[in-house]
């Protein structure tokens, strides 16, 4: 409240009222957000200022929750499509500006439908949550893991040192996905097909990078010998 007090005092005396957000401390020293509403009251002895301070912790928490839900998948807690699209836009702009190598992995689970059919959606959801946690734990801090929906995930890989890194990334992701999952008392095993694409600032935009990774993923799904593939010109842009 005291921060910028002189300017606020001048504004209240000039305009007659002022509302702003600030912070206060409880007796235990914990800080909490407040809304301060002030009003000038003229009196024979000179102007007085009346202030009402309202604790807005609950509304701030609700706002933060809404923001979280807007950009995170409700089941897994990973970034959702909206958050991924924004991070992808920023990552491609940075890669173009700085000449960094940017990769994208598009991952689709295999053998997931039988798990759903045999054990039910509750078990299927538990498997998706477990896979999400493993993917998130297996990437670098700067990478972005998102769930696009169903059993489809993407991993944004900024600032790669070389394309050769994708081999290690693929093996790490596949190793995590393939580990047995105990879900709702059921032992479940799933696999994955992964498509990779590397951003080309001369020819790609964010959408085309996703399309290429998606095409490579479907190519890997059709190829029994290669669980992951890197997009190349011969694959085209139609899955």
C-alpha positions as CSV (number, residue, x, y, z in Angstrom):
1,X,0.0,0.0,0.0
2,X,2.8,2.4,0.9
3,X,4.6,1.8,-2.4
4,X,3.9,4.7,-4.7
5,X,2.0,6.3,-1.8
6,X,2.8,9.9,-2.7
7,X,1.5,9.5,-6.3
8,X,-1.6,7.7,-5.1
9,X,-2.3,10.3,-2.4
10,X,-2.0,13.1,-5.0
11,X,-4.4,11.2,-7.3
12,X,-6.9,10.7,-4.5
13,X,-6.9,14.3,-3.5
14,X,-7.2,15.4,-7.2
15,X,-9.8,12.9,-8.5
16,X,-11.7,12.2,-5.3
17,X,-11.3,8.4,-5.4
18,X,-8.9,5.6,-6.4
19,X,-8.9,1.8,-6.4
20,X,-5.8,-0.3,-6.8
21,X,-4.4,-3.7,-6.0
22,X,-1.7,-4.1,-3.4
23,X,-0.4,-6.6,-0.8
24,X,-0.7,-6.8,2.9
25,X,0.7,-9.1,5.6
26,X,-1.1,-11.2,8.1
27,X,0.0,-11.4,11.7
28,X,2.0,-14.5,10.9
29,X,3.9,-12.6,8.3
30,X,2.2,-14.2,5.3
31,X,1.6,-11.9,2.4
32,X,-1.8,-11.8,0.7
33,X,-3.3,-9.8,-2.2
34,X,-5.7,-6.9,-1.5
35,X,-7.9,-4.5,-3.3
36,X,-7.8,-1.0,-1.8
37,X,-10.7,1.4,-2.5
38,X,-10.1,5.0,-1.3
39,X,-12.3,8.1,-1.3
40,X,-11.6,11.7,-0.4
41,X,-14.0,13.1,2.1
42,X,-14.1,16.9,2.5
43,X,-14.4,18.1,6.1
44,X,-14.2,21.5,7.8
45,X,-10.7,20.6,9.1
46,X,-9.5,19.6,5.6
47,X,-9.8,16.6,3.3
48,X,-9.9,13.1,4.8
49,X,-9.1,9.9,3.0
50,X,-11.2,6.8,3.7
51,X,-9.8,3.5,2.6
52,X,-11.4,0.0,2.5
53,X,-9.0,-2.9,2.1
54,X,-10.4,-6.2,0.9
55,X,-8.7,-9.5,0.9
56,X,-8.9,-10.9,-2.7
57,X,-7.0,-14.1,-2.1
58,X,-9.9,-16.3,-3.1
59,X,-10.6,-14.4,-6.4
60,X,-6.9,-14.4,-7.3
61,X,-6.8,-18.2,-6.7
62,X,-9.9,-18.7,-8.8
63,X,-8.4,-16.6,-11.6
64,X,-5.2,-18.5,-11.4
65,X,-7.1,-21.8,-11.6
66,X,-9.0,-20.6,-14.7
67,X,-5.8,-19.5,-16.3
68,X,-4.3,-22.9,-15.6
69,X,-7.3,-24.8,-17.0
70,X,-7.1,-22.7,-20.2
71,X,-3.6,-23.8,-20.9
72,X,-3.3,-27.3,-19.4
73,X,-4.9,-30.6,-20.2
74,X,-7.6,-31.4,-17.7
75,X,-6.6,-35.1,-17.4
76,X,-2.8,-35.1,-17.4
77,X,-1.9,-31.6,-16.4
78,X,0.4,-31.3,-19.4
79,X,0.3,-28.2,-21.7
80,X,-2.8,-28.4,-23.9
81,X,-3.1,-27.5,-27.6
82,X,-3.6,-23.8,-26.9
83,X,-0.5,-23.6,-24.8
84,X,1.5,-25.7,-27.3
85,X,0.5,-23.5,-30.2
86,X,1.8,-20.4,-28.4
87,X,5.0,-22.0,-27.3
88,X,5.5,-23.3,-30.9
89,X,5.0,-19.8,-32.3
90,X,7.6,-18.4,-29.9
91,X,10.1,-21.3,-30.5
92,X,9.9,-21.0,-34.3
93,X,10.4,-17.2,-34.1
94,X,13.4,-17.7,-31.8
95,X,14.9,-20.4,-34.1
96,X,14.5,-18.1,-37.1
97,X,16.0,-15.1,-35.3
98,X,19.0,-16.9,-33.7
99,X,19.6,-19.8,-36.1
100,X,18.9,-22.4,-33.5
101,X,18.0,-26.0,-34.4
102,X,14.4,-26.7,-33.4
103,X,12.9,-30.2,-33.4
104,X,9.4,-31.5,-32.9
105,X,8.3,-35.0,-31.9
106,X,4.8,-36.2,-32.6
107,X,3.9,-39.3,-30.6
108,X,0.9,-41.6,-30.9
109,X,0.4,-44.5,-28.5
110,X,0.1,-48.0,-29.9
111,X,-1.9,-50.8,-28.2
112,X,-3.7,-48.2,-26.2
113,X,-7.2,-49.0,-27.6
114,X,-7.1,-52.7,-26.4
115,X,-6.3,-51.4,-22.9
116,X,-9.3,-49.2,-23.0
117,X,-11.5,-51.9,-24.4
118,X,-10.4,-54.6,-22.0
119,X,-10.0,-52.7,-18.8
120,X,-12.3,-49.6,-19.3
121,X,-11.8,-45.9,-19.5
122,X,-10.7,-45.4,-15.9
123,X,-7.7,-47.6,-16.5
124,X,-7.1,-46.0,-19.9
125,X,-7.1,-42.6,-18.2
126,X,-4.6,-43.8,-15.6
127,X,-2.3,-45.1,-18.4
128,X,-2.5,-41.7,-20.1
129,X,-1.6,-40.0,-16.9
130,X,1.3,-42.4,-16.3
131,X,2.6,-41.9,-19.8
132,X,2.4,-38.1,-19.5
133,X,4.4,-38.1,-16.3
134,X,7.1,-40.3,-17.8
135,X,7.3,-38.2,-20.9
136,X,7.6,-35.0,-18.9
137,X,10.3,-36.5,-16.6
138,X,12.3,-37.7,-19.6
139,X,12.9,-34.4,-21.4
140,X,15.0,-31.4,-20.8
141,X,13.9,-28.4,-18.8
142,X,13.5,-26.2,-21.9
143,X,11.4,-28.8,-23.8
144,X,7.6,-28.7,-23.9
145,X,5.5,-31.8,-23.6
146,X,1.8,-31.3,-24.6
147,X,-1.2,-33.6,-25.0
148,X,-3.1,-32.7,-28.1
149,X,-6.0,-35.0,-27.3
150,X,-6.8,-38.8,-27.1
151,X,-3.5,-40.6,-27.0
152,X,-1.5,-38.1,-29.1
153,X,1.4,-36.1,-27.6
154,X,3.9,-33.7,-28.9
155,X,7.4,-32.7,-27.6
156,X,8.9,-29.4,-28.7
157,X,12.7,-29.6,-28.7
158,X,14.3,-26.2,-28.9
159,X,18.1,-25.5,-29.2
160,X,19.2,-28.9,-30.3
161,X,22.9,-29.3,-30.9
162,X,22.4,-31.6,-34.0
163,X,19.9,-33.7,-35.7
164,X,21.7,-36.8,-34.3
165,X,20.3,-35.9,-30.9
166,X,16.9,-37.1,-32.1
167,X,18.0,-40.7,-32.0
168,X,18.7,-40.4,-28.2
169,X,15.4,-38.5,-27.7
170,X,13.5,-41.2,-29.5
171,X,15.1,-44.0,-27.6
172,X,14.5,-42.3,-24.3
173,X,10.8,-41.6,-25.0
174,X,10.1,-45.1,-26.3
175,X,11.9,-46.7,-23.3
176,X,9.7,-44.7,-20.9
177,X,6.4,-45.5,-22.8
178,X,7.2,-49.2,-23.1
179,X,7.8,-49.8,-19.4
180,X,4.8,-51.7,-17.9
181,X,2.2,-49.6,-16.2
182,X,0.2,-50.7,-13.2
183,X,-3.2,-48.9,-13.6
184,X,-6.2,-49.5,-11.4
185,X,-4.9,-52.9,-10.4
186,X,-4.2,-53.9,-14.1
187,X,-0.8,-54.5,-15.7
188,X,-0.8,-52.6,-18.9
189,X,1.8,-52.4,-21.7
190,X,1.6,-49.8,-24.5
191,X,4.0,-48.7,-27.2
192,X,4.4,-45.7,-29.4
193,X,5.1,-44.5,-32.9
194,X,7.0,-41.2,-33.1
195,X,7.5,-38.8,-36.0
196,X,10.1,-36.1,-35.9
197,X,10.5,-32.9,-38.0
198,X,13.2,-30.3,-37.9
199,X,12.2,-26.6,-38.4
200,X,13.4,-25.1,-41.7
201,X,13.1,-21.3,-41.4
202,X,13.1,-21.0,-45.2
203,X,10.1,-23.2,-45.8
204,X,8.3,-23.9,-42.6
205,X,5.8,-22.1,-40.4
206,X,4.5,-23.5,-37.1
207,X,1.6,-25.4,-38.8
208,X,3.8,-27.0,-41.5
209,X,6.2,-28.2,-38.8
210,X,3.4,-30.0,-37.0
211,X,2.1,-31.5,-40.2
212,X,5.5,-32.9,-41.1
213,X,6.0,-34.5,-37.7
214,X,2.5,-35.9,-37.9
215,X,3.2,-37.4,-41.4
216,X,6.4,-38.9,-40.1
217,X,4.6,-40.4,-37.2
218,X,2.0,-42.2,-39.4
219,X,4.9,-43.4,-41.6
220,X,6.5,-44.9,-38.5
221,X,3.2,-46.5,-37.5
222,X,3.1,-48.2,-40.9
223,X,6.7,-49.3,-40.7
224,X,7.2,-52.4,-38.5
225,X,11.0,-52.0,-38.5
226,X,11.1,-48.3,-37.4
227,X,9.2,-47.1,-34.4
228,X,10.3,-43.6,-35.1
229,X,11.1,-41.7,-38.3
230,X,12.4,-38.2,-39.3
231,X,10.4,-36.4,-41.9
232,X,12.0,-36.1,-45.3
233,X,10.8,-34.7,-48.7
234,X,9.8,-38.1,-50.0
235,X,7.0,-38.4,-47.3
236,X,5.2,-35.3,-48.6
237,X,2.8,-33.5,-46.3
238,X,-0.3,-35.8,-46.4
239,X,-0.6,-38.6,-43.8
